[in-house]
């Protein structure tokens, strides 16, 4: 079984924490703020295994489809 090679000094981890630090300086503390930096961290980790991160896909709810037509 392959093991993830990721240390606290890894560029991906440093970049993630730098982004969090910038958000902290700007008093941004909502969950969605970390979405892109975390996505980048996951995508970078996945590349070690030749995995591809697929973005979340939103589908219209049954209620919104009913209003469309």
TIPA-972408 format. One record per residue: residue in one letter; z, x, y negated of N, C-alpha, C in turn. Coordinates in steps of 0.02 Angstrom, whole numbers, plus 50000, padded with zeros to 5 digits. Layout:
<atom residu="a" n_zz="Z" n_xx="X" n_yy="Y" ca_zz="Z" ca_xx="X" ca_yy="Y" c_zz="Z" c_xx="X" c_yy="Y"/>
...
This chain:
<atom residu="x" n_zz="50000" n_xx="50042" n_yy="50059" ca_zz="50000" ca_xx="50000" ca_yy="50000" c_zz="50000" c_xx="50044" c_yy="49938"/>
<atom residu="x" n_zz="49956" n_xx="50027" n_yy="49891" ca_zz="49953" ca_xx="50065" ca_yy="49828" c_zz="50014" c_xx="50049" c_yy="49785"/>
<atom residu="x" n_zz="50034" n_xx="50098" n_yy="49747" ca_zz="50091" ca_xx="50089" ca_yy="49702" c_zz="50069" c_xx="50101" c_yy="49630"/>
<atom residu="x" n_zz="50094" n_xx="50061" n_yy="49586" ca_zz="50077" ca_xx="50066" ca_yy="49515" c_zz="50105" c_xx="50131" c_yy="49487"/>
<atom residu="x" n_zz="50063" n_xx="50169" n_yy="49454" ca_zz="50084" ca_xx="50231" ca_yy="49422" c_zz="50095" c_xx="50216" c_yy="49348"/>
<atom residu="x" n_zz="50157" n_xx="50201" n_yy="49331" ca_zz="50172" ca_xx="50182" ca_yy="49262" c_zz="50242" c_xx="50206" c_yy="49244"/>
<atom residu="x" n_zz="50245" n_xx="50251" n_yy="49196" ca_zz="50309" ca_xx="50278" ca_yy="49174" c_zz="50321" c_xx="50256" c_yy="49102"/>
<atom residu="x" n_zz="50383" n_xx="50261" n_yy="49079" ca_zz="50397" ca_xx="50242" ca_yy="49010" c_zz="50358" c_xx="50282" c_yy="48958"/>
<atom residu="x" n_zz="50334" n_xx="50340" n_yy="48977" ca_zz="50296" ca_xx="50382" ca_yy="48931" c_zz="50221" c_xx="50368" c_yy="48934"/>
<atom residu="x" n_zz="50199" n_xx="50323" n_yy="48978" ca_zz="50129" ca_xx="50308" ca_yy="48985" c_zz="50102" c_xx="50277" c_yy="48920"/>
<atom residu="x" n_zz="50040" n_xx="50293" n_yy="48905" ca_zz="50008" ca_xx="50269" ca_yy="48843" c_zz="50011" c_xx="50193" c_yy="48837"/>
<atom residu="x" n_zz="49999" n_xx="50157" n_yy="48893" ca_zz="50001" ca_xx="50084" ca_yy="48892" c_zz="50070" c_xx="50058" c_yy="48872"/>
<atom residu="x" n_zz="50121" n_xx="50088" n_yy="48899" ca_zz="50190" ca_xx="50065" ca_yy="48885" c_zz="50207" c_xx="50081" c_yy="48813"/>
<atom residu="x" n_zz="50190" n_xx="50141" n_yy="48791" ca_zz="50204" ca_xx="50160" ca_yy="48721" c_zz="50169" c_xx="50113" c_yy="48672"/>
<atom residu="x" n_zz="50107" n_xx="50097" n_yy="48687" ca_zz="50069" ca_xx="50052" ca_yy="48644" c_zz="50101" c_xx="49983" c_yy="48641"/>
<atom residu="x" n_zz="50124" n_xx="49959" n_yy="48698" ca_zz="50157" ca_xx="49894" ca_yy="48701" c_zz="50220" c_xx="49893" c_yy="48657"/>
<atom residu="x" n_zz="50261" n_xx="49944" n_yy="48665" ca_zz="50323" ca_xx="49947" ca_yy="48626" c_zz="50310" c_xx="49960" c_yy="48552"/>
<atom residu="x" n_zz="50257" n_xx="49995" n_yy="48536" ca_zz="50239" ca_xx="50003" ca_yy="48465" c_zz="50222" c_xx="49936" c_yy="48434"/>
<atom residu="x" n_zz="50184" n_xx="49896" n_yy="48470" ca_zz="50166" ca_xx="49829" ca_yy="48445" c_zz="50228" c_xx="49787" c_yy="48436"/>
<atom residu="x" n_zz="50274" n_xx="49789" n_yy="48484" ca_zz="50336" ca_xx="49751" ca_yy="48477" c_zz="50376" c_xx="49774" c_yy="48417"/>
<atom residu="x" n_zz="50377" n_xx="49839" n_yy="48405" ca_zz="50412" ca_xx="49867" ca_yy="48347" c_zz="50382" c_xx="49843" c_yy="48282"/>
<atom residu="x" n_zz="50316" n_xx="49839" n_yy="48280" ca_zz="50282" ca_xx="49815" ca_yy="48219" c_zz="50299" c_xx="49741" c_yy="48207"/>
<atom residu="x" n_zz="50301" n_xx="49702" n_yy="48261" ca_zz="50319" ca_xx="49632" ca_yy="48254" c_zz="50390" c_xx="49626" c_yy="48227"/>
<atom residu="x" n_zz="50435" n_xx="49668" n_yy="48252" ca_zz="50504" ca_xx="49666" ca_yy="48230" c_zz="50510" c_xx="49682" c_yy="48156"/>
<atom residu="x" n_zz="50471" n_xx="49730" n_yy="48132" ca_zz="50473" ca_xx="49748" ca_yy="48061" c_zz="50448" c_xx="49691" c_yy="48018"/>
<atom residu="x" n_zz="50404" n_xx="49650" n_yy="48046" ca_zz="50376" ca_xx="49593" ca_yy="48008" c_zz="50414" c_xx="49529" c_yy="48021"/>
<atom residu="x" n_zz="50471" n_xx="49534" n_yy="48056" ca_zz="50512" ca_xx="49476" ca_yy="48074" c_zz="50473" c_xx="49423" c_yy="48113"/>
<atom residu="x" n_zz="50427" n_xx="49446" n_yy="48155" ca_zz="50390" ca_xx="49402" ca_yy="48199" c_zz="50426" c_xx="49402" c_yy="48265"/>
<atom residu="x" n_zz="50452" n_xx="49345" n_yy="48285" ca_zz="50493" ca_xx="49343" ca_yy="48346" c_zz="50476" c_xx="49286" c_yy="48393"/>
<atom residu="x" n_zz="50416" n_xx="49259" n_yy="48386" ca_zz="50397" ca_xx="49205" ca_yy="48432" c_zz="50360" c_xx="49232" c_yy="48492"/>
<atom residu="x" n_zz="50362" n_xx="49195" n_yy="48546" ca_zz="50335" ca_xx="49217" ca_yy="48610" c_zz="50261" c_xx="49233" c_yy="48608"/>
<atom residu="x" n_zz="50223" n_xx="49195" n_yy="48572" ca_zz="50150" ca_xx="49204" ca_yy="48570" c_zz="50130" c_xx="49270" c_yy="48537"/>
<atom residu="x" n_zz="50174" n_xx="49299" n_yy="48498" ca_zz="50158" ca_xx="49362" ca_yy="48464" c_zz="50146" c_xx="49417" c_yy="48515"/>
<atom residu="x" n_zz="50181" n_xx="49416" n_yy="48570" ca_zz="50174" ca_xx="49470" ca_yy="48619" c_zz="50116" c_xx="49458" c_yy="48667"/>
<atom residu="x" n_zz="50082" n_xx="49404" n_yy="48660" ca_zz="50029" ca_xx="49385" ca_yy="48707" c_zz="49976" c_xx="49440" c_yy="48714"/>
<atom residu="x" n_zz="49946" n_xx="49461" n_yy="48658" ca_zz="49893" ca_xx="49512" ca_yy="48662" c_zz="49918" c_xx="49580" c_yy="48685"/>
<atom residu="x" n_zz="49973" n_xx="49605" n_yy="48657" ca_zz="49997" ca_xx="49670" ca_yy="48683" c_zz="50015" c_xx="49667" c_yy="48757"/>
<atom residu="x" n_zz="50044" n_xx="49612" n_yy="48780" ca_zz="50061" ca_xx="49607" ca_yy="48851" c_zz="49998" c_xx="49601" c_yy="48894"/>
<atom residu="x" n_zz="49949" n_xx="49565" n_yy="48869" ca_zz="49885" ca_xx="49560" ca_yy="48904" c_zz="49854" c_xx="49629" c_yy="48912"/>
<atom residu="x" n_zz="49856" n_xx="49669" n_yy="48859" ca_zz="49828" ca_xx="49736" ca_yy="48863" c_zz="49867" c_xx="49779" c_yy="48913"/>
<atom residu="x" n_zz="49932" n_xx="49772" n_yy="48915" ca_zz="49973" ca_xx="49808" ca_yy="48964" c_zz="49954" c_xx="49788" c_yy="49035"/>
<atom residu="x" n_zz="49949" n_xx="49723" n_yy="49048" ca_zz="49931" ca_xx="49700" ca_yy="49115" c_zz="49861" c_xx="49723" c_yy="49135"/>
<atom residu="x" n_zz="49814" n_xx="49717" n_yy="49088" ca_zz="49745" ca_xx="49737" ca_yy="49103" c_zz="49742" c_xx="49812" c_yy="49119"/>
<atom residu="x" n_zz="49778" n_xx="49852" n_yy="49081" ca_zz="49779" ca_xx="49924" ca_yy="49093" c_zz="49809" c_xx="49941" c_yy="49161"/>
<atom residu="x" n_zz="49862" n_xx="49907" n_yy="49178" ca_zz="49894" ca_xx="49918" ca_yy="49243" c_zz="49847" c_xx="49897" c_yy="49299"/>
<atom residu="x" n_zz="49813" n_xx="49842" n_yy="49290" ca_zz="49768" ca_xx="49817" ca_yy="49341" c_zz="49709" c_xx="49864" c_yy="49354"/>
<atom residu="x" n_zz="49688" n_xx="49900" n_yy="49303" ca_zz="49632" ca_xx="49947" ca_yy="49312" c_zz="49647" c_xx="50000" c_yy="49364"/>
<atom residu="x" n_zz="49711" n_xx="50017" n_yy="49372" ca_zz="49730" ca_xx="50066" ca_yy="49424" c_zz="49711" c_xx="50042" c_yy="49494"/>
<atom residu="x" n_zz="49706" n_xx="49976" n_yy="49502" ca_zz="49690" ca_xx="49947" ca_yy="49567" c_zz="49621" c_xx="49916" c_yy="49568"/>
<atom residu="x" n_zz="49583" n_xx="49928" n_yy="49514" ca_zz="49516" ca_xx="49899" ca_yy="49506" c_zz="49519" c_xx="49823" c_yy="49503"/>
<atom residu="x" n_zz="49572" n_xx="49797" n_yy="49472" ca_zz="49581" ca_xx="49725" ca_yy="49462" c_zz="49556" c_xx="49708" c_yy="49392"/>
<atom residu="x" n_zz="49537" n_xx="49647" n_yy="49384" ca_zz="49515" ca_xx="49621" ca_yy="49319" c_zz="49561" c_xx="49565" c_yy="49298"/>
<atom residu="x" n_zz="49586" n_xx="49569" n_yy="49238" ca_zz="49629" ca_xx="49516" ca_yy="49212" c_zz="49584" c_xx="49461" c_yy="49184"/>
<atom residu="x" n_zz="49593" n_xx="49401" n_yy="49209" ca_zz="49555" ca_xx="49344" ca_yy="49183" c_zz="49598" c_xx="49307" c_yy="49134"/>
<atom residu="x" n_zz="49569" n_xx="49293" n_yy="49077" ca_zz="49606" ca_xx="49257" ca_yy="49025" c_zz="49622" c_xx="49186" c_yy="49047"/>
<atom residu="x" n_zz="49674" n_xx="49160" n_yy="49018" ca_zz="49694" ca_xx="49092" ca_yy="49031" c_zz="49639" c_xx="49045" c_yy="49007"/>
<atom residu="x" n_zz="49623" n_xx="48997" n_yy="49048" ca_zz="49572" ca_xx="48947" ca_yy="49030" c_zz="49607" c_xx="48881" c_yy="49018"/>
<atom residu="x" n_zz="49593" n_xx="48851" n_yy="48961" ca_zz="49621" ca_xx="48786" ca_yy="48946" c_zz="49571" c_xx="48731" c_yy="48963"/>
<atom residu="x" n_zz="49594" n_xx="48682" n_yy="48998" ca_zz="49553" ca_xx="48625" ca_yy="49014" c_zz="49579" c_xx="48564" c_yy="48976"/>
<atom residu="x" n_zz="49534" n_xx="48522" n_yy="48953" ca_zz="49557" ca_xx="48462" ca_yy="48918" c_zz="49597" c_xx="48417" c_yy="48965"/>
<atom residu="x" n_zz="49647" n_xx="48386" n_yy="48937" ca_zz="49687" ca_xx="48340" ca_yy="48976" c_zz="49648" c_xx="48276" c_yy="48989"/>
<atom residu="x" n_zz="49671" n_xx="48237" n_yy="49036" ca_zz="49638" ca_xx="48173" ca_yy="49051" c_zz="49638" c_xx="48129" c_yy="48989"/>
<atom residu="x" n_zz="49693" n_xx="48132" n_yy="48952" ca_zz="49698" ca_xx="48090" ca_yy="48892" c_zz="49647" c_xx="48110" c_yy="48839"/>
<atom residu="x" n_zz="49637" n_xx="48176" n_yy="48828" ca_zz="49588" ca_xx="48196" ca_yy="48778" c_zz="49517" c_xx="48182" c_yy="48802"/>
<atom residu="x" n_zz="49504" n_xx="48186" n_yy="48867" ca_zz="49438" ca_xx="48169" ca_yy="48893" c_zz="49424" c_xx="48095" c_yy="48883"/>
<atom residu="x" n_zz="49474" n_xx="48053" n_yy="48891" ca_zz="49465" ca_xx="47981" ca_yy="48882" c_zz="49446" c_xx="47964" c_yy="48809"/>
<atom residu="x" n_zz="49473" n_xx="48003" n_yy="48762" ca_zz="49458" ca_xx="47991" ca_yy="48691" c_zz="49389" c_xx="48016" c_yy="48672"/>
<atom residu="x" n_zz="49361" n_xx="48061" n_yy="48711" ca_zz="49296" ca_xx="48090" ca_yy="48695" c_zz="49238" c_xx="48042" c_yy="48711"/>
<atom residu="x" n_zz="49248" n_xx="48000" n_yy="48759" ca_zz="49189" ca_xx="47962" ca_yy="48774" c_zz="49203" c_xx="47902" c_yy="48814"/>
